[in-house]
Amino acid sequence: MTENNKKSDIFAIEASKQKGKNIIAVVSGRRGIGKTWFAVSLSHALSQLKQKVLLFDGDCGLNNIKIQLGLADANDLNAVINGQNSLNQVVFNYDKGHFDIAAGNPAGIGLSTVSVGRLQILGDDLSILSQNYDKTILDIGAGLSNAAKVLTGMSGTAVMLCTDEPRSVIDSYSLIKLFAGRYPRTALKIVINQSNTINDGLRTYAMLERACREFLKISPPLLGIIRQDTRVRDSIRSQNTIISRYPQSEAALDIMAIAERILKNESCN
């Protein structure tokens, strides 16, 4: 089978999957811009708003979720990938945040090396499991791996996390171009992270939105702006969520506003 045929098979699988309206994929064009932190924080914020939430580690080879929250490696997705457990058997409750987690193990193989067929099975299992939750948040590995494509393709919403760095804006545009063409039923939304001010975030969004409008003929809406906050780093060092440790910090308030906007937008549809 040629490389082009392999790629076509991947996208055919993604296109055929039923979109989960309650599944939110958190994506980014590059690492190091706070994607896992955002996914964890959004999960906690939604649980604060009385939502039953599952946080799924779609970047499980790095184990970032467990590291950020100081969790043990008792249950992990590698047992599911290896066929030793079903997905629901490795889900555990993060009692400090009142949401459930399905996370990886750095000693495991990670999703980046999993075959497309196995990813499809995992995606089907996740779609079924997600029916037990109000919201499922997917922390997707940065870039264009098969896992990122398959998991984003099955999601009802893809939240593109971007910073004001030029490289981040360019990479975000490239991903939006791919996702818009491949997954027309997936709602694309943008969050600007680590912004010095709200106005700075608005300018970054305006630059990205203008490129999408002029060249892609789409205008992904702004879901929110998260201000640069030194207490984010401290909360990560303490292996706690920003909402638990600093509930009145700027970053925590910005995350809560995004969670509220997600629920408000749904109620208006």
N, C-alpha and C positions, 0 to 999 in steps of 0.2 A: 504493500500500500504506500503511495507517495505521501510526502509531507502535506501537500495541499488536500489530499483526500482525508488524511487524519484530522486536519483542521476543520474540514467540512463536516465530518462526523461529530466532532465536539460541538459545533454550533447547532447541528441538527438535534442533538440530544437536548441542548439548552432550550431551543425553540419549542420543543415538544413538551417541556415540563410545565405543569400548571403553576401559575404564579401564586405565591402565598401572600395574600394581602396584608397579613400581620407580620410578615418577615421583612426586617430592615437590614440591608447589607451596608456595613460601614467600610468604605473603600478609600484608597489614596493612591496617587501615582508614585510615591516614593516613601521610604521608611524615615522614621525620626521626626514625624510631625504630630505625634500624639494620638494616632489612630486607636491603639488599644486602650489608652487612658480614656478617650472619648467614649468608646464602646462600653467600658466598665461604668463610667460616670452616667451615661445615658440609661443604662440598665437600672442603676440605683435610682435615678431621678424618676423613671417611669414607675418603679415599684413604690416610690413615695406617693405617687398619684393613683395608688390602689390598682395598679396593673399587675397581673401575673406575668412574670418575665423570665425568659430563658436566654442566657448569654452563651453563644456557641463560638468556640475557638476555631476559626477557619484558618488560623496561622499557627497551628498547634506545634509545629516543629521548634518554635522558639520558646513556647511556654510562658509568654509575656503576661497572660492573665494571672496565672498562679503566682508568678514572681511579684507582680504589683500588689497582690492581695495577701501574700504570705501564706499560701495554701500548700498543703501536703500533696504528694503525688499518688495518693491511694487509688483514685479513679481517673482514668484518662482515655482519650479517644483512640490511642494506639491499639487498645484491646478490641475496639470496634473495627478498626482498619484491618487488623489481623484475623478477624472473625471469631475472636474469643468471647466477646460479649455483644449484646444488642445495645443500641444507642441509649435507650431508656435506662439501662443498667449502670451506665457510667455518669449519669446526671446526679449532681449533688446540690444541696442547698447552701448558699452563702448566707448564713443567718444574720450577719451584721448588716447586710444590704437587703435582705428579704427577697432575693431572687435566686434562680437556679443557674447552674453552670455546667457546661460540658466542655472540658478543657483538655489540652494535650500534655505531652511529656517530652522534655528536651532530649531524652535518651531514645525516643521513638523515631519513626521514619518521617513523620510529618505528611501533610497533604500534598506538598509540592511534587512528591515522587509517586503518588498513587495513580493507578491507571484510570482512564476516563470511565471505563465500565464500573469500576469500584466507586468512583466519585458519584456516578449516577445512582447507585444503590444507596450510598450514604445520603445523597440529596433526597431520595424518595423517603428514607427513614426519617430524615429531619422534617420533611413536609408533614408526615403523619404525626410525629411528636409535637410539632408546633401547634397542632389543633387543640392541644391541651392548655395553651397559653394565650394571653391577650396579645403579647408581643414577643417575638424572637429576634434578638439582635445578633448579627453575624459579624465577628471581627475578621475581616477578609485580609489575607496577605497582600502586601503592596505589589503593584505591577500587574502583569498579564499572564500569570500562571494558569494552567488548566483548572485548578481548584478555584481561583478567583473568578474565572469565566463561568464555570458551572454554578457556583453558589450565588453569584450575582444574578445569573440568568433565571434562577428560581425564586428570586425575591420580588416582592411587590414594590419595594422602594429601595433605591440605592442612594446613600448619603455620601457625597464626595467631600472629603476633608481636605482643605487646602490652606496654605499659609501665604504670607505676602512675599515670600521668596520667589524670584522669577522662575527658577527651575520647578518649583512646586506648581505654579500657575500653568506652565507649559505642559507638565506631566498630567495635571488634572484635565486640561483641555484634550489631550490625547486619549485619555480614558473615556471622557465624556463622548468623544467622537466614536469610539468603538462601541460603547454601551448603547448610545442612541441608535446606531444602525442595527445592532444585533438584538437588542431587547426593547422594542418600541412600547411594550406594555409595562415596563418597569419605570416607575416615576423617579426621575433624577432630581435630587435636591442638593444644595451646596451649603456647607458650613465653613466659615473662615475661622481658623484656630490661631491662637497665639498672637492676636492682634494688639498693637499698642493702645489703640483707642477704637471706639465704635466707628468713628469716621474713617480711620485707616482701613478697617475691615470693609466698610462700604465701598471704598475706592478699589480695593482688591477684587471684591465681588463684581463691581462694575466693569473692570477690565476683562475678567473671565467671561462674564455674561455677554459682553459686546462681541468677543471673539466667537462665542457659540452662536449668537444671533446672526452675525454677518456671514460666517462660513458654514455653519451647520443648519441654519434656519430654525433653531430652537432657542428657548430662553429658560434654562433651569432656574427655578425660584430659589431665593435665599432662605434657608431654614433658620439661620442664626449666626451670630458672631460671638466668639469666646475670647475675652480679653486676656492678655498676658498677665499671669498672676504667679508671684514667687511661691505662693502657698501650694501650688500644684506639685512642685518638686518636693516640698516637705511632706505632703500627703503620700506621695509615692514612696519616699524613703521610709516613712512610718508604716508602709504596707497597709494603707487605709484608703478609702475613697474620699474625694474632696468634699462630698456632701456630709459624710460622717465627721470628718475632722474639722472642716471649716465651712459650715453650712451657710454662713453669711458672706463668704468671700465672693469676689467678682466672678471668678470662674464658676463657682457653684451656682450662683444666681443665673448666670448665662446658660448653664446646662439645664437648670430647671425651666427656664423660659423656653428652651428648645423643646423639651419634653411636653410642656403645656401646649406649644404650638402644634406639635404632631397630633395630639388628641383633639385639639380644636379644629384642625383642618379636616380630620376624619368626621367629626360631628357635622361639619358643613357640607360634606359630600352626599 
